Each structure stands twice: as structure tokens, then as C-alpha cells.
Amino acid sequence: MTNTTSEITLKVEGVNKWLGDNHVLRGVDISVRKGEIVCVLGPSGSGKSTLLRCINHLAPVEAGMIEVGGERIGYELINGVLYEQSERQVAKARQRIGMVFQHFNLFGHLTALQNVTFGPINVLKRSKGASNEKARELLGLVGLADFESSYPGQLSGGQQQRVAIARALAMEPRLMMFDEPTSALDPELVGEVLTTMRKVAEEGMTMLVVTHEVGFAREVADRVVFIDGGRVIEDGPAREVLDNPRHERTQSFLSRVN
């Protein structure tokens, strides 16, 4: 676990999201302090992944507010009226958020090193030399220093996911979000990705992790948020929520996955 400060990196307030007739998120409130690791648990279909997509404005919200680093994501308030931001404004806002998906989404025609440097060179306009130096440092952090010249097709699923983590970190985000980062992996590869995430946590990165890995949440998380039916059912210190959940829905869920 990490030391946290009072500075709020992520603020989700009263967020509602519909997908057709399905009210997926129902007034969700979550805050994450700088340096804090928050794991989000809940059954399939509870709205966990949709929440991450809303934070990144991959899915616009119908009501509520999302801020990262004190700046609103997706919308801006002008003379008391909310307007959706332009694609350019949203893209700039997303630079503050690193996102690691279930599937790795690496560029198949680029090496591991080139995948990690792509964003810094093309989006942040950093020099190739500085970007390569930083990328090699990050590949070392995720345990892939010897694989910088490998293409995704030459890497295992766990290795590809670790490259994806390094790629997200290369953009120097204020917040790292993980959407079930081990769910697409063979069981024997899960451990290496979780070990990498522990290293990232030890570096002091602010993290919001949607996961079904209760053991990881118990070991690494500062707080656990349990979501069901699009609502936050329970939110508290990780050990407290996992060992002594107050809500019977949380108790029922944990009894099946522990």
C-alpha cells in the first residue's frame, strides 16, 4: 500500500449512464486521492467497466461530473451551461489518464520499444532519444528489458499486457486505470502481470483497478469499492471491506469469490 495525501486526483460525482433502456450507472460517487490504489469489485454487468469508459469519456455520461486533477473530463461549464468538449479537448484530457484494457491493443507491426515510444513521440512531441531512454526504463520496470526488439506476436499474453502497462506509463499520467487486466490471460500468466502492477503501485502511481482478483485487492489496495446494479454499495478501507463487509450483497459476493 502507498502513502496518500489529501489531494484528490479523481472525483466522480453523481454519474448516471444509460445504454439504451439499461440504466448502467445510477448516481455513482467515487474519489481517489493522489497516490491511492482503489480496487473496484462487483459482479459481471454491474457497471464497473462502463465507469472506466465514462472517466475516459469513451462513453459520455447523461448526468454527473468527472474531474481528473481538478479538471472536468468531457464537458465544460460556460455561463452556467454544460457543453461537451471537442474531440481535441477530450484527447488532451485523456493524456492525464493511462488506460490498460483487458485486451492489449498493441500495434502488431511495432516492436515493444516502438509501442511504448509511440505516444510520447507522436502525441507529447518528445524527442526520439528521450522517448527511447524512458521506454527502456519502463520496460525494465515491467521486467521486459530484454524484449525491446520483440514484436507483439512474439510475446506471451502476459508479456504483451506488461508492454501495455509500460506504454500507458510512458504518457506520464496522473491516474492509471486497469480494466480487468488479467481476465484475458491464461492462469499461469496472471501472476506476472499482478507483480508488475504491484511495482507500479510501489512507485506511488494513483490507480483505479477493476478486478476480480480479490487477493490482489487485499494485498495492494488502500480502498475497495463494491458496485452492484450500477450503484456503489460499499466503499471503505480494503481490509475492512474484504474481511468485514457491512452490506449483505457484498458479503454474498465475497463468499463466492474468496
Secondary structure by P-SEA (a helix, b strand, c coil): cccccccccbbbcbbbbbccccccccbbbbbbcccbbbbbbbccccaaaaaaaaaaccccccbbbbbcccccccccccccbbbbbcaaaaaaaaccbbbbcccccccccccaaaaaaccccccccccaaaaaaaaaaaaaaaccccccccccccccaaaaaaaaaaaaacccccbbbbccccccccccaaaaaaaaaaaaaaaccbbbbbccaaaaaaccccbbbbbccccccccccaaaaacccccaaaaaaaaacc
